[in-house]
Amino acid sequence: MRFRLSPTPAQEQGLLEHCSQARYVWNLAVEQHQHWQPGRKSAPGYAEQCRQLTEARKAFPWLAAGSQTVQQQALRDFAQAMAGFFAGTHRRPTWRKAGVHEGFRIVGQRGRHWDVRHLSRKTGQVWIPKVGWVRFRWSRQLPDEAKSFRVKRDHAGRWHVAFAVIPPPINGPGTGEVVGVDRGVAVSAALSTGERLSVPGLRDTEAERLRRLQRRLARAKPGSNRRKGVKTAIARIKARETDRRKDWVEKTSTRLAAEFDVIRVENLIKNMVRSARGTLTAPGSNVRAKAGLNRSIHAAGWGHLVTRLEHKAPGRVEKINPAYTSQICHACGHCAAENRESQAVFRCRACGHVDHADVNAAKNIAAGRAVTARGALQPLGGAVNREPQPVLTSG
Ligand SMILES: [Zn+2]
């Protein structure tokens, strides 16, 4: 739940210092872990790093003058990121750059570790350590469950405060109805009901303007004011795209949680592995650049949708192994790579069944077929342990 923050110039200075210290501490942790290899003596854990932070604060007055709360939280965030990396759900945490990663997090109980208050109906203030009360535009109701917030400066130089709020569960219809949701190739998400959902991306005029700006950026002199201006304009358009995607995730997850009792989705971990290989299901940034044509949703957006579904439909989301879901004919069970004729068309070589390719996959996910399919539905020959990917058409 994000609000626009309006710090005074003096407060902005304080916020930037928090950002650079959080980044400094984070990068220090990244550096310590970089040399670590599996099998070697373990890299310093969170407790050891906290001890080192205390030392560093003694050595550098610049760090000592900053907020210990902010710096320690950066370490905790890093520890969590490493845990995600070891669990295989996240990529290895990487170096944070000035101007790109400007943010920090405050965690704790509202009223004790941090607080918010109303100035007027539409204006609020959030208390930030060492900076004080900072104004924000209170555009929506803030639920009491908020346990933490993140302060962030976007590429366009605007400040935001985002409170982490877990939305309350939504009741299902109680009919036992099951839906399969496939992260589509031709569309953002396909439902086993046959419905195809697309993230509203940029409008054609916006995409065209983005292309023009990117060309202009390539020509602008490094360090020039002109370059800075172009970069800001690009960031604004991209922020608009992000906002639309987030909004879509909220609406879609609410709808699915209310309309179905069981929601089956592809298993994310498997997906991340696939995206690391840079396959069609998870196109890289080059593929994604085809704005207006490519409506698929990238791994982060999909992960966000699944997380929201789990919040809104706790215990009703089932993760299905996505192997072969795009190759198995939902009508007869025949499994072959050739069944997938193109990005959008599924045509079964055995029974002739024709369906939208993503919808056919969603139906397989709804049936939970892929889970039980493991040995049984392996293509003839057996030795294939990885789903062959169709060739990307450049239409
Ligand atoms: Zn068939």
Boltz pocket constraint, residues with backbone or C-beta under 6 A from the ligand:
constraints:
  - pocket:
      binder: B
      contacts: [[A, 329], [A, 330], [A, 331], [A, 332], [A, 333], [A, 334], [A, 348], [A, 349], [A, 350], [A, 351], [A, 352], [A, 353]]
      max_distance: 6.0
